[in-house]
């Protein structure tokens, strides 16, 4: 089958759009969607200048998503003095897994000449995920512990490095699955939090509005460095294909402790729906974002709606006396 944009052989068919694309037009399509998301969400405000640039911290795990995101951000902003990109890799302490993905991170950042920082659970919390899985004091899936620890370190170092935004490599499948899980659980507060945390666009502090004046924007959250997900319009398989075609050093192997049973069930459902009804993921996100904006307006992080204090142990922002991370670390050390 020929590419719909030229006469070269197509390497992929996007059932949701009907397009057949060659390697070149496919890669440009992925890049275009990422850059459009950056514009639509107003990640780079008009107030950013060479003398006062934006600093973006990218969570770089070495997997396909974060590697592709880092590569596209570099290609887009390497010559733009208004943006500084720093990559942060978190080593969880999983033997035979993170070491190989760390090698991929080092290869990529060396090639792109991007500042790269590495932090570990062992140095930060005196725990390793291999040991956490064995002890399991809370009788939880490994991902439940790991997610709390990762979010804590990403937030901590984004603030420590003075980042303006924290960027992660969540793709369309990730976000559609999260949206469906939140909806099926009836968790309106979590839907509102999702919008304010990473889905909503930013107001431009120079113009006082987003690029789309009618588009809702997230509430200000001074307690956290705001997150963004520029890959969230790109399906997972297309991210993997892009990494392959661009010969990027991605470590594409599932974590040996991955055990999110509910998400796996939702993922299976999502793939089935998408196969039978192409475009389902895009439709879910389009509707979900509108609902999430309404939920955030009513239940979100606006003034007087959700009060955050400081953890008595580490000083992190939390609604508890002791944050979830510190509570888990205590439980692990007590075993």
Beta strands, then each sheet from edge to edge (+ up, - down):
strand 1: 12-14
strand 2: 19-21
strand 3: 54-59
strand 4: 83-91
strand 5: 115-120
strand 6: 165-167
strand 7: 227-228
strand 8: 309-310
strand 9: 317-318
sheet 1: 1+ 2-
sheet 2: 5+ 4+ 3+ 6+ 7+
sheet 3: 8+ 9-
end
